[in-house]
Amino acid sequence: MTEARSVERLLTLGERVLKDSTHIFEGHDLEWEAEELIALILDTEPEDLDLEMELNKRQRERYLSLIARRAAGEPLPFLTGRIEFYGLDLEVTPGAFVPRPSSELTVSRALRKLRRRPAPKIVDVCTGAGPIALALAAELAGSEVWGADNSTEGLRQARRNAKGLGIDNASFIISDMYDSLPQRLWGSVDLIAGHVPYVPIDEIDDLPAEVIEHEPLSTLSDETNDGLVLMRRAIEEAPRLLKPGGWLLLEVSDDLTGVLRRMCRKAGLEDKGAHTDEDRLSMVVEARSR
């Protein structure tokens, strides 16, 4: 068999290698990922690829090297240096929780609740590199958004992206959950959003290599048996931060929605159910302050 040289044949080869990998989350669009990587090599956009174009030897080697790294589990945003999240082009580097497309559901659910509120105050707890906070700040120009996290590297990336995108209504603060937020926010927040770590420590090794080998453990788990210590804090402390009628939105796996809804009711919040979208990539548990 002759060596693959054209864009079309290299894409077919790359997709096949990625499909054979056991180190990548199921559900990724591997055809699209192969297109992203070859477009990166050719300094073009995936939609502008010429399938009949032949790559030179150096280009082929670079592409196949990227495919091998991706198949070994290295996150795609680390290879490309960027990710698109809710229409924002975010720079991404290792050292923080990788923004998840699934978190766009949290943004869209939050916007449905905030569109008619003038100058809403928003807190994104466990913000990481800040994708949710940045998206909400960009969509709601009159809002005041706070991203809180204990990861200095995640916050560094969030601030860099805010500056690069010209988003000046989002602030990012080093904080143990809500503890370091300004006192003036307490009792006046319209919405809290969060992708809080929730994986039990004994389930960490079940995650694919693209997660456990490339993301800090603290962004995945609180290292407890049930993994819900931080989630309990996010829920139990929320009523003091929210204004009457304020919302709490937490992204979680579908097997934990019932547990979180019970936590919300126990904390005195009004249970508003769990919601997903047609992709069913994640669930968002919603509750409201009375």
N, C-alpha and C positions, 0 to 999 in steps of 0.2 A: 504494500500500500504506500502511495506517495505521501510525502510529508504535507501536513495541512499548512497552506500558505495564505489562502484567501480569508477575508473577514468571515464569510459564511461558514467555511469549514472549521475555522478556529473557534467560532462561537459554538458550533455543534460539539466540538471536542471539549471546550470549557464547560458547557452545561452538563455533559455526560460525567465529567470528573466531579463536579459539584454534587450531582445527584447520587453519586456513589459514596459521598462523604457521610460518616457517622458523627461528625463533630459540629454539625450545623442544626439549628432549630428547624423542625418541620414547618412548612408553611411559607418559607421564603420563595420568592419568585426568582428561581435560579437562572432562567433565560434572561431576565432583566439584569441580574447581577453580572452575568458574563458580558452583556452589552455594555454595562457601566464600566467594566474594567478595560475592555478593548477600546472604548471611547476615550478613557483616561490616557491610554498609551498613545492614541492618535491625536490627542488634544482637540477633540470635537464633542458633539453631543450625540447620544445614542440614536436619536431620530435622524441624524444626518449621516449615519454609517453607509458606506458603499459596500455592499456585500461582495462585489467582484474584485474589490481592491486587494492587492497582495501586500503583505507586510514583509519588511526586510528581516534579516536574521535577528538583529538586535531587538527589533520590535516584537518579534515572535517570542524570543526568550524572556523579555520583560513581561509580556502578557501571561505566558505559561507560568512564570514565577509567581505572579499575583494570584492566578488560579490555584496554584499549589498552596499558597499561604491561606487563601480563603477556605480551601478544602480542609486544611488543618485546623480551622476554627477561628482564624483571625477575623474580627468583625469587619464587614465591608466598609463602614465609615472610617475605620483606622487606615484602610488601604487607600481610600479616595481622599481622606482628609475632610470630608463634609457629609452632611445628610440634610435632606429636605424635610422639614417638619412644619406642617400646617402653612405651607407657602413660604416659609422662611428658609433661607440657605444658611445653615449653621456650620461653622467650623468645628471639627471634632478631633481630639487628640486622646491618646491613652491616659488612664489615670482616674477616670470618672465613669459613672453609669452611662452607658450608651443610650441616647434618646431612642425611644421605641415608637414606631408608627402607631402602635396600639394606643398610645397615650393621646393621640389626636381625638379619640372619643371623649376623653375627659374635657378637652378644650371645647369641643362642639356642644357638649351637655352644659358646660358652664356658660357659654355664650347665650344659650337659650334662656338662661335665668337672669342674665345681667344686662341684656340689650336695652331694656327700658329703665334701668337704674342710672341716674345721673352720678357721675364721678364715683363709681363703686370702689370699695377697698377690698383687695384680694390678697390672700396669703397662699403660697404654694409651699407646703411643708415637705421636707426631704426633696428639695428641688433638683439636686444633682447639678447637671450642667444647665439647668434652667429652661428646658424647652417649653414646658407648660406655661411658666411665668412669662416668658418672652412672647409666646403666641397670644396670650390673653392681653398683654400690654400693647402689642401691635394692633390687635383687633379693636381694643377699647381705648381710644386715644385719651379720653378724659379720666381713665382709671388710675388708681395708685396701687401698684403691685409690689409685693414683697416675696422674695424667694429665700427660704431658710434651710440651711443644711450645715452639717459639721465637716463637710469635705472642702478643704481649701482649694484643691485642684478643680473640683466641680464648679465652685463659685468663681474661680479665675476664668474658666471657660465661659461661664454665663455672662460675666461682666465684659469680657472681650467681645462676645457676640452682640451684646446690647450696644456697645460702643460702635461696632462695625455696621450694625443695622440702623443706627440712629434712633434707638429706642431709649427714651430718657425718662419714662414713667415707671421703670422697673428697678428696684433696689435689691441687692443680694447681700445677705448677712450671715455670718458664721453664728450658728445657734444650735443648742440642744433642743430639737423640736421647736416649740414656740417661745422658749425661755427668753431669748434676747431681742424679741420684737419690741418696738417702741411701746411704752405704756399707753400712749394715746390711742393705740389701735384696739386695746382691750374693750370688748363690748360694742365695737363699731364696725366689725368686718362683715362685708356682704357675702363673701364666699371663701371657703377654704378648699383647696384642691390638694391632692397628694398621691404620689406613687410610692407608698411607704414600704420598706422591706418587710417581707412576710414569709420567706421560705424557712421552714424548720431546719435546724443545723444538720440533722441526720439525713436530710434530703438534698443537701448541697451537691454531693457527689453524683447525684442523678442528673444534674443539669449538663447540657452539652458543653464541649470545650470552648466554644465561642463566648460562653458566659464565665465559667469558673476559672479559666486560664487568662482572662483578659479584663475582668472587671473586679474592683475591690470587693472583698467579702462583705464589708460593712454596708455596701449598697444593695446586697441581696438578702441578707439575714441579720437579725439582731443576736444571732448565735445562741438562741434559747431553744428548748425542746419543741415548743409549739410555734415559734417564730413570730408571735403576736404581741410582744411587749411594747414595741414602738407603735403598733397599730392601736393598742389599747390607749396609749397616751394621746395619740392623735384624736381619738374619739372622746375620751373622758375629759380632756382639757379644752375641747372645741367650744362647748357652751359658754364658757367665760369670755371667749374671744369674739364669738359671733354676736351680731345685733339680733333683735327679735326678727324672725323671718329670714335670717341668714342661712346659707346652705353649706353643707359639708359633702364633698364628692371625693370618694376614694377608689382608686383603681385596684383591682384584685382579681385573682383567678376565680373561675366560676364555682369551684368546690368550697370556697370560703364566704360566699355571699350571705348565706344564712347566718353564719357565725357573726359577721360584721353587723348585720341588721339587728341581731339581738343585742350586741354591744351598744349600738346607737340608741335603742329603746331604753336600755338600762341606764344610759347616761342622760336620759331625759329629753332626747331628741325625737322628733317626729319621723318615723320610718317612711321614706318615700320610694322604697323598692330598689331593685338592681336592674341595670339597663345595659344593653349591648347594641350592636348594629349588624348590618348584613354580613360583615366579615367575621364577626364573632371572635375577634382577636383578644378581646379582654372584656371585663365587666366593670361597671362603675356603680358602686353602692352610694345611694343618695339619702341624705337626712336633712331635716330642717329644724332650726332653732325655734322654740315656741315663744 
